Amino acid sequence: MRVLVVDDEKSIRLSLYMSIKKLGVEVDEAADGLEAVRRFREKKYSIVLLDIKMPNMDGIEALKQMRQISKSSTIIMMTHLSEVRLAVEAMKAGASEYFTKPFSIEEMTEIVKETMALHHDADDMSDDKIMIGHSEAINAIYKKVDKISEVKVKTSILVYGESGTGKEMVARMISDKCASGKPYVAINCAAIPVHLQESELFGHERGAFSDAKEKRIGLFEHAMDGVMFLDEIGEMSLDLQAKLLRVIQERQFRRIGGNQVIEFNALLVAATNKDLKEEVEKGNFRKDLYYRLNIIPITIPPLRERRMDLDDLIKHFISHFNRVFGKTVKSVSPELMEHFIEYDWPGNVRELKNIIERLMIFSESDELTSVELPYELTDTSHKDSEYTELERAEQEAVLRALSEYGWNITRAAESLNISRLTLRRKIDKYGLKK
């Protein structure tokens, strides 16, 4: 059991560190999101206490990257009351819960203690390694990945697709098929500040620049013999594009401030939702790098262009959330399926998965209906605020659990995967009564 405490306020960070350490668990700390993601990538943390407003990389982006690495960790956000809007965004991005500052160190430690008791390592990443569907486009992707695995050459692959289509899923498929058991390293090029990108990718020697107090191994070095995934490659600065081009051409690099030549022998997968040809014409992306990356192009069509896969995807997500929530849902109602077919899915497969999860949470039968369907999929023009909608859903979920277990706090808290103390806080917050 490991806990990671992330906050740029040293006093809060150290107080939580010392208090949680007394629980007899391994505790690490980080002062910003960039350092937190690096630590999270190196170790498996069961619980993360993550501040939202931080330098270098904020808590929202750190959360998103952590969720790409692991779905099973409990991530608790910390924020000031004036930033509740960001907390709502964090909840939608996969945070387990959030606390507003100032809070009691003792209370937070108790939350960690009770979460530890409830926590179990449930790695559901296997669901993120396969593309679901039987459309011609999906079959073509599988055939291309199979061909790449047969050739066994360290080449470059460029994955195109809108946000939410599953670009990282394709990268994980390639990793699983072509480099099973080898490192898989993913980085979002849009999330790292420009002045830190070179050091993050290639590493640096101690004393290479003013803040280089110790040697750092870069992500390219971590990816040796495996797969290096560069997401949002279209956001990479032109200066770093030139350095990346040199690495791809020479298949070697040096750490910043170092003389040692390091061989780069990983399979490189880049992804973008931009039209790189158009970006080349605009002068935002190097033409020579584009051709170096585009050796094997893979295009993932948006969900609206492969509606024949809807049925397969829905069944897959229902099966997944039946396991997660311990339910026995078997199908969707004809009315709900009609809404799904007519909707354009701007958020693609990710949006479909989120909606199925929402419907499954509130489902009390073996058939999903359109009762809890978001307004985007219906004809209503009413739009609640994000915060009000989140509070309403949370209140209903809490009340449902309490009613189901006869107001047994322990059992209701376990069903919601939160601590008893957290449940009591929510009961008080919403003024719920037996």
Disulfide bonds with the S-S distance in Angstrom:
none
